[in-house]
């Protein structure tokens, strides 16, 4: 009976460990839903408001995003080059 309990505990432990590892792999994936800013990399946007002191905000889809990049006037084009947490990194687009 003891061997059966050890076997059952081992099987359950392995099952839950594999479930945990799969959940961790999903959360660390670059395509995970909480990393939605990564889907905007490479997109060119027209700035409605200029970037002052290297920061500003843009609207992509149905969400306002904080952005960081070089000082740019309103109406200029910028390309999303990366993501730092929830902040989109932008750079000017050559005309």
ZIPETA-V975085 format. One record per helix or strand. SS is the DSSP state (A for helix, B for strand). FROM is the first residue (numbers start at 1). LEN is the number of residues. If there is no record, write none. Layout:
{{SS & FROM & LEN} {SS & FROM & LEN}}
//
This chain:
{{A & 2 & 26} {A & 33 & 8} {B & 44 & 3} {B & 51 & 2} {B & 55 & 6} {B & 63 & 6} {B & 72 & 1} {B & 77 & 8} {B & 87 & 6}}
//
